[in-house]
Amino acid sequence: MMLPTHAVLGLAVAAPLVALRPEIAPVALAGALVGSIVPDLDLYAGHRRTLHYPTGYAILSLPAVAVAVMAPTTATVGIASVLVGATVHCRLDRYGGGLELRPWEGTSERAVYDHVRGRWRRPKRWIRYDGSPEDFLLLASLGVPLLVVLDDPFRIVVAAALVVGAVYAGLRRQLATLAPVVFGYAPDRLERYVPERYRP
């Protein structure tokens, strides 16, 4: 899934607190947003392995959520929300495509690395690839209602995610052709930071 979809999913998980516990909703929304984005910071350093812990985040989030429910403070709610957002992100990466430049070809059997099991989990391809029509459909079906439910600044984040997601989905297949050309011009000293799938 594309990052805008992950971000909106994180906000959607925390959104019920807007009605149920409005006093802690802003910190929960911010935490879930951060947690849903952080795993993809490993994009250029072992993507879907370095910061992706599908089992680890889930194990940590259970006691964190319990503590936040029993003692809801800014810190406990924030930590629990970050962990839940990261858990949702990493778990849902398994339902997308693999780690190839053209995931619609279905050549990779690597969806997300499970550190507990010590192996890559296979992609299920329910959402065929990041930026696919069904990826954008998921983004829009969650994002449009959030535009109504959330206030600024979260509404602005959702609107930006919808715009970026629409542009990315529209250009996704062309970007796969363009990436090796662009990264082919990377200086030699930066070449080791270019993911193998982007190399010409």
N, C-alpha and C positions, 0 to 999 in steps of 0.2 A: 504494500500500500504506500501511497505517496505521503510525505510528511504532513501536508495540510489535512489529509483524512485522519491521520493519527492525532493531530492536535485537536481537531473537532471532536473526535471520539473521547479524548480525555475530558474535554469540557462537558460532553453529553453525560458522561458517567457521574460527574459532580453536580450537574444541573438540577436534579431533584431537590438538592439542599436549598435552592433559592426559595422554594415554597415551604419546605419542612423545617429548615433551620437557617433563616436568612442572616442571622448574626454571624454564622461561621461560613456562609456560602462563598464570600469573596476569597478567603484563604484557601478553601477547598478547591475552588475553580482555578486559582493561580497554581496551586500545588499539582493538581491533575494535569494542567497544561504543561508545566515544566516537566513532570514525569513522563508525559506522552511524547515529548520532544527529545529529551536527553539520550535515550538509546541510539538515536540516529546521529549523534555527534561522532560516532565511530566510522562514519562514511568512508573516510580516507585512511583508516587504520584498523583493518580487520573487521569490515562491515558485517553486522549481524552476529558478531562474536565478541568483540572487545567490550562493548557496553550492553550487550543483550544477554539477559539472564532470565529466560522464561520461567524456570522453576525457582531460582533464587529470589527474585522479586516477589513471587507469589507467596513463598514461605515467610518472607519478612513482612509482607503486607498484612497477613492475618493477625499477628499480635499488635501491629501498629494500629490497625483499625479498631481492635478491641480496646486499646488504651485510649484512642481518640473518642470512642463512644462513652467510656466511663469517665474520662477527664478531658473534656473538649477545651483545649487551649489553642492559641495560634500555632504553637510548636507542634503539639500532638496531631492536630488536624492537618497541618501543612505536611508533616513527614508522612502521615498515612496516605494523603492524597498523592504525593509524589510517587510513593511506592505502588499505589493502585494504578496510577497513570502509566508507569513503566511496565507493570505487569500486563496491562491490557495491550500496550504497544507490542511487547515481545511475544505474547501469546497469539496475537492476531497476525503477526508476520508469517506465521506458519500457514495461514489460510490464503496467502498470496502466492506469487510465483517465486521462482528460484533466484539465485544470485548471478544470473548472466546478463550481459548487456541487452540482449533481445529475449526477455523472458517469455514472450509469446511463442517462442520456438520450443520451450519446455525441455531444454537440454541440461539444466542443472537440477541436482537432487538436494541442494543445500538451501533450506529456507531460513533456519535460525539455529545457532549452536546452543546445545543444552549442556552447560558445564557440569551439572549434576550427573548426567548420564555419560558425559564425555564423548558426545557424538553430535553430528548434524542431524537435525530433524528434517524430514522430507516435506517439500511444499505440497499443500493440498489443492492449490490453484482454484479455490472458490472465486477469488478475485484473481483473474489470470495474470495480471502484472500491474505494477505501479503505473498509474495514469491510464488504466484501461477504462472503457466506458462504465463498467460496473463499479470501479473504484470511485469515479466521479459521481455516479449515482448514489453510492453510500454517503459520500461527502455532502452532496446536496440534500439528501433526505434527512440527514442529521443537522446540517448547518442552517437550512432555511427556518425550521422551528426555533432553533437557538437564537436567531436574529430577533425573534419576538420575545422569547423568554428572558434573555440576558440583557443586562445594562452595559454601558460603556465602562471600562475599556474592552470587556470581553466580546461585546457585539462587534467592535471594530476588528478584533482578531478573527472572528468568524467570517466577517465580510472579506477581509484580506485573504483568508484561507480559500474561500470560494472563488475569488478572482484568480489567485495563483494556481489553484487546482484546475480551473477551467483552461487556463493558458497551457499549463503543463500537459494536461490530458490531450489537448488539441495538437501539441507539438511532440508528444512522447516518441513516436516512431521515427520522426525526423531527427530527434536528438540522439538516438542510438547510432545513426549514420554519421552525425556530425561530431560526436564525442571523440572517437579515435583521431580524427583530423585535428581537432583543437588541441587535444592532449599530446599529439605528435610534436607540437611546437614547444612543449614544456622544456625548460633548461635542464641539462643533464643532472645538475645537483638536486633538482626537484623530482626527477623521474621515479625515485623509489617511493614517493608519496602518491603516485598515480596508481589507482587500482588496476590490477592486471586486465580486467575486462574492458578498461578504457584505452589500453595501449594499442597502437596501430599494428 
